[in-house]
């Protein structure tokens, strides 16, 4: 009888431990994803541009310029992000949202190359 109580206690404690650990791991993995959230309070095209620009800035900082395998990987990622078209995309967004003061103000946070002027924008 004592063995059964002991076993039942460990089963209940075990499930609580597993569930608690799982919740912690899921929470940490969601909160640890840099630059993966798309701001939902901006129009989708603006939010996607903001995310792309921030990711392009990140990868530009990773480029070593030494022709290494890492540089090739960074170049591939920047090509996927279409970093070379940020300037044209920013110009297009500015034109499209020229009547939207809030979006226009947000887009002034990017230089003419489409890169963030202030990397601590919080948006």
C-alpha positions in Angstrom: 0.0 0.0 0.0 2.8 2.4 0.9 4.4 1.6 -2.5 1.2 2.4 -4.4 0.9 5.8 -2.6 4.6 6.5 -3.3 4.2 5.6 -7.0 1.0 7.7 -7.3 2.8 10.7 -5.7 5.7 10.4 -8.1 3.4 10.1 -11.1 1.5 13.2 -10.2 4.7 15.1 -9.3 6.3 13.8 -12.5 3.5 15.1 -14.8 3.5 18.5 -13.0 7.2 18.7 -13.4 7.1 17.8 -17.1 4.2 20.2 -17.8 5.9 23.0 -15.9 9.2 22.4 -17.7 7.4 22.3 -21.1 5.7 25.6 -20.4 9.0 27.2 -19.4 10.8 25.9 -22.5 8.0 27.1 -24.9 7.9 30.5 -23.2 11.6 30.9 -23.5 11.7 29.8 -27.1 9.0 32.2 -28.1 10.6 35.1 -26.3 14.1 34.4 -27.5 13.3 34.7 -31.3 14.9 38.0 -32.4 13.3 39.9 -35.2 10.7 37.3 -35.9 7.6 39.2 -34.8 5.8 41.3 -37.3 4.2 44.4 -35.9 0.5 44.1 -36.3 -0.3 47.7 -35.6 1.2 48.8 -38.9 -0.1 47.9 -42.4 1.2 44.5 -43.4 3.5 45.9 -46.1 5.0 48.4 -43.7 5.5 45.8 -40.9 7.2 43.4 -43.4 9.5 46.2 -44.6 10.4 47.1 -41.0 11.3 43.5 -40.3 13.2 43.1 -43.5 15.2 46.2 -43.0 16.1 45.3 -39.4 17.2 41.8 -40.5 19.3 43.3 -43.4 21.0 45.6 -40.9 21.7 42.5 -38.7 23.3 40.6 -41.6 25.2 43.6 -42.8 26.9 43.6 -39.4 27.8 39.9 -39.8 29.5 40.3 -43.2 33.3 40.0 -42.7 34.4 40.8 -46.3 37.0 38.1 -46.3 35.3 35.8 -48.8 34.8 33.1 -46.2 32.0 30.5 -46.2 30.3 32.7 -43.5 30.3 35.6 -45.9 28.7 33.4 -48.6 26.0 32.4 -46.1 25.4 36.0 -45.1 25.1 37.0 -48.8 22.6 34.2 -49.4 20.5 35.4 -46.5 20.6 39.0 -47.6 19.6 37.9 -51.1 16.6 36.0 -49.6 15.6 39.2 -47.8 16.0 41.3 -50.9 18.2 43.7 -49.1 19.4 45.3 -52.3 15.8 46.5 -53.0 15.1 48.2 -49.7 15.7 51.7 -51.1 13.2 51.2 -53.9 10.7 49.4 -51.6 11.0 52.3 -49.1 10.3 54.9 -51.8 7.3 52.9 -53.0 5.9 52.7 -49.4 6.5 56.4 -48.9 4.6 57.1 -52.1 1.7 54.7 -51.3 1.2 56.0 -47.7 2.0 59.7 -48.3 -1.5 60.5 -47.0 -1.1 58.5 -43.8 0.7 60.7 -41.3 1.4 58.0 -38.8 3.0 55.6 -41.4 4.8 58.5 -43.0 6.3 59.5 -39.6 7.4 55.8 -39.0 9.0 55.6 -42.4 11.2 58.7 -41.7 13.0 56.3 -39.3 14.8 54.8 -42.3 17.6 56.4 -44.4 17.3 56.6 -48.2 19.0 53.1 -48.5 16.1 51.7 -46.5 18.2 51.0 -43.4 17.0 51.9 -39.9 18.4 55.3 -38.7 18.0 54.4 -35.1 18.5 50.7 -34.3 16.9 51.2 -30.8 13.5 52.2 -32.2 11.6 49.5 -30.3 9.1 49.1 -33.2 
